[in-house]
Amino acid sequence: MEERQVRYNNHKNLLELEEHFYKLVEVEEPNVFRNMFPYDEVPKIAFNDRIVPHDMPNDIWITDTTFRDGQQSRAPYSTEQIVTIYDYFHRLGGVNGKIRQCEFFLYSKKDRDAVYKCMERGYEFPEVTSWIRASRKDFELVKEIGMKETGILVSCSDYHIFYKLKMTRKECMEHYLSVVKECLETGISPRCHLEDITRADIYGFVIPFCLELMKLQEQYKIPVKIRACDTMGYGVNFSGAVIPRSVQGIIYGLKTHAGVPSENIEWHGHNDFYKAVTNSTTAWLYGACGVNCSLFGIGERTGNTPLEAMIFEYAQLRGTFDGMEPSVITELAEYYEKEIGYRVPSRTPFVGANFNVTRAGIHADGLLKNEEIYNIFDTEKILKRPVLVAVSNTSGLAGIAHWINTYFKLNEDKKVDKQHPVVVRVKEWVDKEYESGRVTVITEDELKSVIEESERDLGIALG
């Protein structure tokens, strides 16, 4: 029996016993974890209380799939739109390139034109990368364009191996490895997209496969990246949850048992169970350097992890934006609405029209006294989005005063309070509107008109 080695972990500064290596487990019937995924019931979250330690890398970053996964659920972007959004990403990622990569389809001429134009920009970040299926025909496209890295679809659950690909695990692994080898032979770094990892046999297929990938990395001296794809959003971040649903369990397995370094691990989440953001943050906390996102979360079905959300997760974890420019998020939301015709749902955090708008009169009164009481942070400074109050039957005098001060950007010495005659006059008009049966909020144009009329009648000029 071969004796396991004791090695020094430079990251943890501890001596560790080398873990057992895992070999491919061939099965005659697919393991679909029916005990956790009974198709005629809601999936189960099981626990075994096995805890893994936090292991956040020294450097963490964001990668983007807006032009790949994001285009699978909406009308395709034009070439010009892709290049413009790519320029925004370059500014948003800042001087330290925290948005590390953008991935692109290569199948249409439009997509290839966009790739060429983005590469011509000459930005170090985001790096332009591609996505292909595990086929030699697709790989020819990567070689033609001259990509340094490409994503390769390597579905890893038995749902895909047996039901979609109609292969055994051994046949599937050999097929994937042959494509990865071809990629490495031409000097291109492969990024292996382990589709459906949260329904996969982690120690029977995923870890053995990744061990083989790490051998190829050592042989060719070219990075082989692992993207852990929570394709169906089944991942959970609960302490002690059972794999394959445990995010931290998956990341721990990739690092500890498969020997994949943190800088080669990336998490790709979906939001089917409202867990995309927390799962992505968990991946960072337990050892993945990268989290893959799409702008505004636009992606297949319920969408991907929203890129803008992870910018704020980064800032909360690190205590700094590290050179990122969060106000560009607001510019992107405006660009999508005005140029692309896509309106972000109004209550979407950080970007929706109403994310920092309050309607309650008692809240408006608090905002008028000190906006910190009801605003999550200085949204005007960080996002160029001043906190707003929507005027309705519940806004009260305070809400109207706050709306006037904010809309007209009145200086501190010019701000109006609840007793101001114009505020009182507007409140009287608002009350009459709702007494007559109105149920909708007052529009911006209506308020401007009533305020101008009140100024004329009272002989008072605001500002």
C-alpha positions in Angstrom: 0.0 0.0 0.0 1.4 3.3 -1.1 2.0 5.7 1.8 0.5 9.2 1.5 2.8 12.2 1.7 2.8 15.0 4.2 3.1 18.4 2.3 3.4 22.0 3.4 0.5 24.3 2.4 1.9 27.7 1.7 -1.5 29.4 1.7 -2.6 28.0 5.1 0.9 27.6 6.6 0.1 24.1 7.7 1.4 20.6 7.1 -1.2 18.5 5.4 -1.6 14.9 4.7 -1.9 14.2 1.0 -5.5 13.3 0.2 -6.6 10.1 -1.5 -6.8 10.1 -5.2 -10.1 9.3 -6.8 -10.5 7.0 -9.9 -13.4 7.1 -12.4 -16.3 5.1 -11.2 -18.0 3.3 -14.0 -21.7 2.6 -13.5 -24.2 0.6 -15.6 -27.1 2.8 -14.7 -26.9 6.6 -14.4 -26.7 8.0 -10.9 -29.2 10.8 -11.0 -29.5 11.2 -7.2 -33.2 10.5 -7.2 -33.3 10.8 -3.4 -32.4 14.5 -3.8 -34.0 15.2 -7.2 -37.4 13.4 -7.3 -38.7 14.9 -10.5 -42.4 14.9 -9.3 -41.5 16.8 -6.1 -39.4 19.8 -5.1 -35.7 19.0 -4.9 -34.4 18.1 -1.4 -31.6 19.8 0.5 -29.9 17.1 2.5 -27.2 17.6 5.2 -24.4 15.4 6.6 -22.8 18.2 8.7 -19.4 17.8 7.1 -17.9 21.2 7.3 -15.1 22.6 5.1 -13.0 25.7 6.0 -13.2 29.1 4.4 -10.3 29.5 1.9 -10.7 32.8 0.1 -7.9 33.4 -2.5 -5.6 36.4 -2.3 -7.1 37.7 -5.5 -10.7 37.3 -6.7 -12.3 38.6 -9.9 -15.4 38.6 -12.2 -15.8 37.1 -15.6 -18.7 37.9 -18.0 -21.0 35.8 -20.1 -23.4 38.6 -21.3 -22.5 37.9 -25.0 -22.8 34.1 -24.6 -25.2 32.9 -22.0 -26.8 36.3 -21.9 -27.7 36.1 -25.6 -29.4 32.8 -25.2 -32.5 34.4 -23.7 -33.0 37.6 -25.7 -32.8 39.0 -29.2 -29.1 38.9 -30.3 -27.1 42.1 -29.9 -25.8 43.9 -32.9 -22.1 44.1 -33.5 -22.1 47.7 -32.6 -24.0 47.1 -29.3 -21.6 44.3 -28.3 -18.6 46.6 -28.9 -20.2 49.4 -26.9 -21.1 47.2 -24.0 -17.6 45.8 -24.0 -16.2 49.3 -23.8 -18.4 49.9 -20.8 -17.1 46.7 -19.2 -13.5 47.9 -19.6 -14.4 51.1 -17.7 -16.4 49.3 -15.1 -13.7 46.8 -14.3 -11.3 49.7 -13.6 -7.6 50.0 -13.6 -7.0 46.6 -12.0 -9.1 44.7 -14.5 -11.5 43.1 -12.0 -13.8 42.1 -14.9 -11.2 39.7 -16.1 -12.8 38.2 -19.2 -15.8 38.3 -21.6 -16.8 35.2 -23.5 -18.3 35.2 -27.0 -20.1 32.9 -29.4 -18.3 32.4 -32.7 -21.0 30.8 -34.8 -22.4 33.8 -36.7 -20.6 36.4 -38.8 -22.0 39.0 -36.5 -20.5 37.4 -33.5 -17.1 37.0 -35.2 -17.2 40.6 -36.3 -17.8 41.7 -32.8 -14.9 39.5 -31.5 -12.5 41.0 -34.0 -13.6 44.6 -33.2 -13.3 44.0 -29.4 -9.9 42.5 -29.8 -8.9 45.5 -31.9 -9.5 47.7 -28.9 -6.3 46.3 -27.4 -7.6 46.2 -23.8 -5.7 43.9 -21.4 -9.1 43.5 -19.6 -11.6 42.1 -20.2 -9.8 39.5 -22.2 -11.8 38.3 -25.2 -12.5 34.5 -25.0 -14.8 32.1 -26.7 -17.1 29.2 -26.0 -17.5 26.1 -28.1 -19.0 22.6 -27.9 -16.6 19.7 -27.4 -16.2 19.1 -31.1 -13.3 19.4 -33.5 -15.4 21.4 -36.0 -16.1 24.1 -33.4 -12.4 24.1 -32.4 -11.5 25.1 -36.0 -13.3 28.4 -35.4 -11.1 29.2 -32.3 -7.9 28.5 -34.3 -9.0 30.7 -37.2 -9.6 33.7 -35.0 -6.4 33.2 -32.9 -8.0 33.0 -29.4 -5.6 32.5 -26.5 -8.3 30.7 -24.5 -11.7 29.1 -25.2 -14.4 27.6 -23.1 -15.4 24.0 -23.9 -18.7 22.4 -22.9 -18.0 19.2 -20.9 -21.3 18.2 -19.4 -20.6 16.2 -16.3 -23.8 14.8 -14.7 -25.1 11.4 -15.6 -28.3 13.2 -16.8 -26.1 14.5 -19.7 -23.7 11.7 -20.1 -26.3 8.9 -20.3 -29.4 10.7 -21.5 -28.1 13.4 -23.8 -24.7 12.1 -25.0 -25.7 8.4 -24.9 -22.2 7.5 -23.6 -20.7 5.7 -20.6 -18.6 7.8 -18.2 -15.4 6.3 -19.6 -16.3 7.1 -23.2 -17.4 10.6 -22.2 -14.2 11.3 -20.3 -12.0 10.0 -23.2 -13.9 12.2 -25.7 -13.5 15.3 -23.6 -9.8 14.7 -22.9 -9.2 14.2 -26.7 -10.7 17.6 -27.4 -8.8 19.3 -24.5 -5.5 17.7 -25.8 -6.2 19.1 -29.3 -6.7 22.5 -27.7 -3.5 22.3 -25.8 -1.5 21.0 -28.8 -2.1 24.4 -30.5 -1.1 26.4 -27.4 -4.7 27.5 -26.6 -5.7 27.4 -22.9 -9.0 25.4 -22.4 -11.6 26.4 -20.0 -13.7 23.3 -19.2 -17.3 24.1 -18.5 -18.5 21.3 -16.2 -22.2 21.6 -17.1 -24.7 20.5 -14.4 -22.1 20.0 -11.7 -24.7 20.3 -8.9 -26.3 17.0 -10.2 -23.0 15.2 -10.9 -21.2 12.4 -9.2 -18.5 14.6 -7.7 -16.1 11.8 -6.6 -17.1 9.2 -9.2 -16.7 11.4 -12.2 -15.9 15.1 -11.6 -12.8 14.7 -9.4 -11.3 11.9 -11.5 -11.9 13.9 -14.7 -10.3 17.0 -13.2 -7.3 15.0 -12.0 -6.7 14.0 -15.6 -7.0 17.7 -16.7 -4.4 18.7 -14.1 -2.1 16.0 -15.5 -2.5 17.6 -19.0 -1.8 21.0 -17.5 1.4 19.7 -16.1 2.3 18.0 -19.3 1.7 21.0 -21.6 2.5 23.8 -19.2 -0.6 25.6 -20.2 -3.4 26.5 -17.8 -6.5 24.3 -17.8 -9.4 26.1 -16.2 -12.4 24.6 -14.5 -15.8 26.3 -14.6 -18.2 24.8 -12.2 -21.6 25.3 -13.8 -24.6 25.3 -11.6 -26.7 24.9 -14.7 -30.1 24.4 -13.0 -29.5 26.6 -9.9 -29.5 23.6 -7.5 -26.4 24.8 -5.6 -26.8 25.7 -1.9 -24.4 27.5 0.4 -25.7 26.0 3.7 -23.1 24.8 6.1 -23.0 21.0 6.2 -25.1 20.4 3.1 -24.5 17.3 1.0 -22.7 17.3 -2.3 -23.5 17.6 -5.2 -25.6 20.6 -4.1 -23.1 22.0 -1.6 -21.2 24.9 -3.3 -18.4 24.9 -0.8 -18.2 21.1 -1.0 -17.7 21.3 -4.7 -15.0 23.9 -4.5 -13.2 22.0 -1.7 -13.3 18.9 -3.8 -11.8 20.6 -6.8 -9.0 22.2 -4.8 -8.2 19.5 -2.3 -8.9 16.2 -4.1 -8.4 17.2 -7.8 -5.5 19.7 -7.1 -7.1 22.5 -9.1 -5.5 25.8 -8.1 -7.8 28.6 -7.1 -6.9 30.8 -10.0 -8.1 28.0 -12.3 -11.6 27.7 -10.6 -14.6 29.7 -11.7 -18.2 29.4 -10.5 -21.1 29.9 -13.0 -24.5 30.1 -11.3 -28.1 30.3 -12.4 -30.9 31.8 -10.3 -33.7 29.1 -10.5 -33.9 29.0 -6.7 -33.0 32.6 -6.0 -29.5 31.6 -4.9 -27.2 32.8 -7.8 -25.6 35.7 -5.9 -25.1 33.9 -2.5 -23.7 30.8 -4.3 -21.2 32.9 -6.3 -20.1 34.7 -3.1 -19.7 31.3 -1.4 -17.5 30.1 -4.3 -15.2 33.0 -3.6 -15.2 32.4 0.1 -14.2 28.8 -0.3 -11.5 29.0 -2.9 -12.6 30.0 -6.4 -10.9 33.1 -7.8 -13.5 33.7 -10.5 -17.3 34.1 -10.6 -19.0 34.2 -14.0 -21.8 36.7 -14.4 -24.0 38.4 -16.9 -25.1 42.0 -17.0 -28.4 42.5 -15.1 -28.5 38.7 -14.7 -29.9 38.3 -18.2 -29.5 34.6 -19.1 -31.3 31.3 -19.7 -34.5 30.7 -17.8 -34.2 32.7 -14.5 -30.9 34.1 -15.6 -27.3 34.1 -14.3 -25.6 35.8 -11.4 -26.0 39.5 -12.1 -22.6 41.1 -12.7 -23.5 44.3 -10.9 -24.5 42.3 -7.8 -21.0 40.8 -7.6 -19.3 44.2 -7.9 -21.1 45.1 -4.6 -20.4 41.7 -3.1 -16.7 42.3 -3.9 -16.7 45.7 -2.3 -18.4 44.3 0.8 -16.0 41.5 1.2 -12.8 43.4 0.4 -13.8 46.8 1.8 -13.0 48.5 -1.5 -14.0 48.6 -5.2 -10.3 48.0 -6.0 -10.4 50.4 -8.9 -13.8 49.4 -10.3 -16.1 52.3 -11.4 -19.6 51.4 -10.1 -21.3 54.5 -11.6 -20.8 52.8 -15.0 -23.6 50.4 -14.0 -26.0 53.3 -14.1 -24.7 54.3 -17.6 -25.2 50.7 -18.8 -28.8 50.6 -17.5 -29.5 53.9 -19.3 -27.9 52.5 -22.5 -30.0 49.4 -22.4 -33.2 51.4 -22.1 -32.4 54.1 -24.6 -30.4 52.2 -27.2 -31.3 48.6 -26.9 -34.9 49.0 -25.8 -34.6 46.8 -22.7 -35.9 48.1 -19.5 -34.5 46.5 -16.3 -37.4 45.5 -13.9 -38.0 48.6 -11.7 -37.2 46.9 -8.4 -33.9 45.3 -9.5 -31.2 46.2 -6.9 -28.7 48.9 -7.9 -30.1 49.4 -11.5 -34.0 49.4 -11.4 -35.8 52.7 -11.6 -37.2 52.2 -8.1 -34.4 50.5 -6.3 -33.8 53.6 -4.1 -37.3 55.1 -4.4 -39.6 55.1 -1.4 -43.3 55.6 -1.4 -44.2 55.5 2.3 -44.8 58.9 3.9 -43.1 58.0 7.2 -40.0 56.9 5.3 -40.0 60.1 3.3 -40.1 62.0 6.5 -37.0 60.1 7.7 -35.2 60.7 4.4 -35.9 64.5 4.7 -34.2 64.5 8.1 -31.3 62.2 7.2 -31.2 60.1 4.0 -29.0 57.4 5.7 -32.1 56.3 7.6 -33.7 54.7 4.5 -31.0 54.6 1.9 -28.6 51.6 1.7 -25.5 53.8 1.0 -24.8 57.1 -0.7 -26.3 56.0 -4.0 -25.7 59.5 -5.5 -21.9 59.3 -4.9 -21.4 55.7 -5.8 -24.0 55.1 -8.6 -24.9 58.7 -9.5 -28.4 57.8 -8.5 -29.8 60.2 -5.8 -32.4 58.7 -3.4 -35.9 59.5 -4.6 -39.4 59.5 -3.2 -42.4 58.7 -5.4 -45.3 61.0 -4.8 -48.7 59.3 -4.0 -51.5 59.4 -1.5 -49.1 58.1 1.2 -46.1 60.4 0.5 -47.3 63.3 2.8 -45.7 66.7 2.9 -42.3 65.2 3.7 -42.3 63.1 0.5 -43.2 66.0 -1.7 -40.6 68.2 -0.1 -38.0 65.5 -0.6 -39.0 65.0 -4.3 -38.7 68.8 -5.0 -35.3 69.0 -3.3 -34.0 66.0 -5.1 -35.5 66.6 -8.6 -34.4 70.2 -8.7 -31.1 69.5 -7.0 -31.6 72.4 -4.6 -28.5 73.4 -2.6 -28.6 73.0 1.2 -29.6 76.7 1.7 -32.3 76.5 -0.9 -34.0 73.2 0.2 -37.7 73.3 1.1 -39.2 71.7 4.2 -42.7 70.4 5.0 -44.1 73.9 5.8 -43.0 75.5 2.5 -46.0 77.1 0.7 -45.3 75.4 -2.6 -45.1 72.0 -0.8 -48.4 72.7 0.9 -50.1 73.7 -2.4 -48.8 70.6 -4.2 -50.0 68.4 -1.3 -53.5 69.9 -1.6 -53.5 69.1 -5.3 -52.3 65.5 -4.7 -55.0 64.9 -2.1 -57.7 66.1 -4.5 -56.4 63.6 -7.1 -56.8 60.6 -4.8 -60.0 61.8 -3.3 -61.4 61.7 -6.9 -60.5 58.0 -7.2 -57.0 58.0 -8.6 -54.9 54.9 -7.8 -51.6 55.5 -9.6 -48.5 57.5 -8.5 -48.1 61.0 -9.7 -45.9 61.4 -12.7 -42.8 63.6 -13.0 -44.5 65.8 -15.7 -47.6 66.3 -13.5 -45.5 67.3 -10.5 -43.4 69.8 -12.6 -46.6 71.3 -14.0 -48.3 71.7 -10.6 -45.1 73.1 -9.0 -44.7 75.7 -11.8 -48.3 76.7 -11.4 -47.9 77.0 -7.6 -44.8 79.2 -8.0 -46.7 81.6 -10.3 -49.7 81.8 -8.0 -47.7 82.3 -4.9 -45.0 84.5 -6.5 -42.3 82.2 -5.2 -39.4 80.8 -7.2 -37.7 77.6 -6.1 -33.9 77.5 -6.2 
